[in-house]
């Protein structure tokens, strides 16, 4: 299983994650920081979440895979 976390202290509210994977990420209405909707990444969305990790300008998104 792969899970995703967002370090909101590092998030600079770029919004790439919410645009790329709107079923996993959203943006806070007040400050625009990332809001995690689903910590467990569906297998079908893994590639898109990996792209969001790579594109995050604040390096605030992290993936963890457990056996």
Secondary structure, 3 states (H helix, E strand, C coil): CEEEEECCCCCCCCCHHHHHCCCCEEECCCCCCEEECCCECCHHHHHHHHHHHHHCCCCCEEEEECC
